Amino acid sequence: MNTPDHGMDALNRMSDQMVTCQKLALVGRLCSSITHEINNHLTGVSGYAQFLLSQDKAKTVTKEVDKIYTSATKCQKLISELKRFARFSETREFDNINLIVKSSLDLVRHLFAKKSLQLIENYAPDIPASEVDTPALQQMFLNIIQNSFEALQEKGSSLSIATFNENGHVVALLEDDGPGLSEDARARLFTPFFTTKAHLQCVGLGLPAAKLVAEAHGGTLEVGNSPKGGTCVKICLPC
């Protein structure tokens, strides 16, 4: 039986979600304008560094110019991540989580095949359509799938993806059998710019951005170690 208190709680949750969405939209607009301006300057720095590297110069000069070019390239990667982070839309449309997950997976399916990695998919057929920001969710799932791909090294390793209904929520569960996460990594996963993949020159915005996308939809994103020994990501979104 619904009570006035339950009704007020529901209204308060909806109000909090609206405020979160408005804040994210504002952050997105600010990020977009700032990154555009910075990127304009970085393009010039990178271009001139490339030009100098193509000329005959002393080895010491070439080494220093190469450092400039490398730093500019890293900054441009960061700008690219910030742009993706900024793409929260204030418009929603009815879409099916199964279709969104599949569309994200289709972008990298060939990479799994190339490394002889297994994809195990189990989509519940009764998943209802929800009012969502489809591009943001596609990017969220793509970030998570790419993390699993980069963690899987051995042939025959697998990523399992399942969707199901649970307590009025649509749940997407992604489990891999990679090396899993250390306690330190788990504690810092959602810290912007923290990454366990420095050797890949990753900038560490994927999971913090993914968590914000889930929360902007009134949902949650949890990361832990899977019983299979790898990493498990659970996304819950309201129907």
C-alpha positions in Angstrom: 0.0 0.0 0.0 1.4 3.4 -1.0 1.6 6.0 1.7 2.1 9.8 1.4 5.7 9.3 2.7 6.4 6.8 -0.1 5.0 9.3 -2.6 7.2 12.1 -1.3 10.2 9.8 -1.4 9.5 9.0 -5.1 9.1 12.7 -5.9 12.3 13.5 -4.1 14.2 10.8 -6.1 12.8 12.1 -9.3 13.7 15.7 -8.4 17.3 14.6 -7.5 17.6 12.8 -10.8 16.4 15.9 -12.7 19.0 18.1 -10.9 21.7 15.5 -11.7 20.8 15.6 -15.4 20.7 19.4 -15.4 24.2 19.5 -13.8 25.6 17.0 -16.2 24.2 18.9 -19.2 25.8 22.1 -17.9 29.1 20.3 -17.3 28.8 18.9 -20.8 28.3 22.3 -22.4 31.3 23.7 -20.4 33.5 20.8 -21.3 32.6 21.0 -25.0 33.5 24.7 -25.3 36.7 24.4 -23.2 38.0 21.3 -25.0 37.3 22.9 -28.4 39.4 25.9 -27.5 42.3 23.9 -26.0 42.3 21.5 -29.0 42.7 24.4 -31.4 46.0 25.3 -29.7 47.1 21.7 -29.4 46.6 21.1 -33.1 49.1 24.0 -33.8 51.6 22.6 -31.3 51.4 19.1 -32.7 51.5 20.3 -36.3 54.7 22.4 -35.8 56.3 19.5 -33.9 55.6 17.1 -36.7 57.1 19.6 -39.2 60.2 20.0 -37.1 60.6 16.2 -36.8 60.5 15.9 -40.6 63.5 18.3 -41.0 67.2 17.5 -40.7 68.1 18.6 -37.1 70.7 17.7 -34.5 69.8 14.6 -32.5 69.4 16.6 -29.3 66.9 18.9 -30.9 65.0 16.0 -32.5 64.7 14.3 -29.1 63.3 17.4 -27.5 60.8 18.1 -30.3 59.7 14.4 -30.1 58.9 15.0 -26.4 56.8 18.0 -27.4 54.9 16.0 -30.0 54.4 13.1 -27.5 53.0 15.4 -24.9 50.7 17.1 -27.4 49.4 13.8 -28.6 48.6 12.7 -25.0 46.7 15.9 -24.4 44.7 15.4 -27.6 43.7 11.9 -26.4 42.6 13.5 -23.1 40.6 16.1 -25.0 38.9 13.3 -27.0 37.9 11.6 -23.8 36.6 14.8 -22.3 34.5 15.4 -25.5 32.9 11.9 -25.1 32.4 12.6 -21.4 30.6 15.9 -22.4 28.0 14.3 -24.7 25.1 14.0 -22.3 21.9 14.8 -24.1 18.9 16.5 -22.5 16.6 14.6 -24.9 15.5 11.0 -24.3 13.9 8.4 -26.5 12.4 5.0 -26.0 14.9 2.3 -26.7 15.7 -1.3 -25.7 18.8 -2.0 -23.6 19.4 -5.3 -25.5 19.6 -3.3 -28.8 21.9 -0.7 -27.2 24.3 -3.3 -25.8 24.4 -5.2 -29.1 25.1 -2.0 -31.1 28.0 -1.2 -28.8 29.3 -4.7 -29.0 29.1 -4.8 -32.8 31.6 -1.9 -33.0 34.4 -4.1 -31.5 33.1 -7.7 -32.2 35.8 -8.1 -34.9 38.5 -7.3 -32.4 37.4 -10.2 -30.2 37.4 -12.5 -33.2 40.9 -11.4 -34.2 42.3 -12.3 -30.8 40.3 -15.6 -30.7 38.3 -14.4 -27.6 34.9 -15.7 -26.9 31.7 -13.6 -26.6 28.9 -15.3 -24.7 25.6 -13.4 -25.0 22.4 -14.0 -23.2 19.7 -11.3 -23.6 16.4 -11.7 -21.9 13.6 -11.4 -24.5 11.2 -9.6 -22.2 13.2 -6.4 -21.6 10.9 -3.4 -21.9 11.8 -0.3 -23.8 12.9 2.6 -21.5 13.2 6.3 -22.0 17.0 6.8 -22.3 19.8 8.8 -23.8 20.8 6.2 -26.4 24.2 7.6 -27.5 25.3 8.1 -23.9 24.4 4.5 -23.0 26.1 3.2 -26.2 29.3 4.9 -25.1 29.0 3.7 -21.6 28.7 0.0 -22.7 31.5 0.5 -25.3 33.8 1.8 -22.5 33.1 -1.3 -20.4 33.4 -3.7 -23.2 36.7 -2.2 -24.3 38.0 -2.5 -20.7 37.3 -6.2 -20.8 38.8 -6.6 -24.2 42.1 -5.0 -23.1 42.1 -7.2 -20.0 41.8 -10.5 -21.9 45.1 -11.8 -23.1 44.9 -15.5 -23.6 43.1 -17.2 -26.6 39.8 -18.7 -25.5 39.3 -16.1 -22.8 35.7 -14.9 -22.7 33.4 -12.0 -22.0 29.9 -12.9 -20.9 27.1 -10.4 -21.4 23.6 -11.0 -19.9 20.5 -8.9 -19.5 17.5 -9.5 -17.2 14.8 -7.9 -15.2 15.3 -7.5 -11.4 13.1 -5.6 -8.9 11.7 -3.2 -11.5 15.1 -2.6 -13.1 16.8 -3.7 -16.3 20.1 -5.2 -15.4 23.1 -5.7 -17.7 25.8 -8.0 -16.3 29.3 -8.1 -18.0 31.8 -10.7 -16.7 35.2 -11.5 -18.1 37.7 -14.2 -17.0 40.7 -11.9 -17.1 43.1 -11.1 -14.2 40.5 -9.3 -12.1 41.2 -6.2 -10.0 43.5 -5.6 -7.1 42.0 -4.0 -3.9 43.8 -0.8 -4.7 42.4 -0.7 -8.2 38.9 -1.4 -7.0 39.1 1.5 -4.5 40.2 4.0 -7.1 38.3 2.8 -10.2 35.9 5.8 -10.3 38.6 8.4 -9.6 39.0 10.5 -12.8 42.4 9.9 -14.6 43.2 6.8 -12.6 44.0 3.9 -15.0 45.4 0.4 -14.7 46.4 0.6 -18.4 49.1 3.3 -18.5 51.1 1.1 -20.9 48.2 1.7 -23.4 48.3 5.5 -22.8 44.7 5.4 -21.5 43.7 8.6 -19.7 41.3 7.0 -17.2 37.9 8.7 -17.8 36.0 5.6 -19.1 34.6 4.2 -15.9 33.9 7.6 -14.1 32.0 8.7 -17.2 30.2 5.4 -17.4 29.1 5.7 -13.8 27.8 9.2 -14.3 25.8 8.0 -17.3 24.1 5.3 -15.3 23.4 7.7 -12.4 22.0 10.3 -14.8 19.4 7.6 -15.8 18.5 7.0 -12.2 20.5 3.8 -12.1 23.7 2.4 -10.7 27.0 0.9 -11.9 29.0 -1.5 -9.7 32.3 -3.1 -10.4 33.8 -6.1 -8.6 35.7 -9.3 -9.1 33.8 -12.1 -10.8 33.5 -15.7 -9.5 35.1 -16.7 -12.8 38.2 -14.8 -11.6 38.0 -11.7 -13.8 36.0 -8.5 -13.5 32.3 -8.1 -13.2 30.3 -5.0 -14.0 26.7 -4.7 -13.1 24.5 -1.9 -14.5 21.0 -1.4 -13.1 18.6 1.0 -14.9 15.0 1.7 -14.0 12.4 0.4 -16.5 
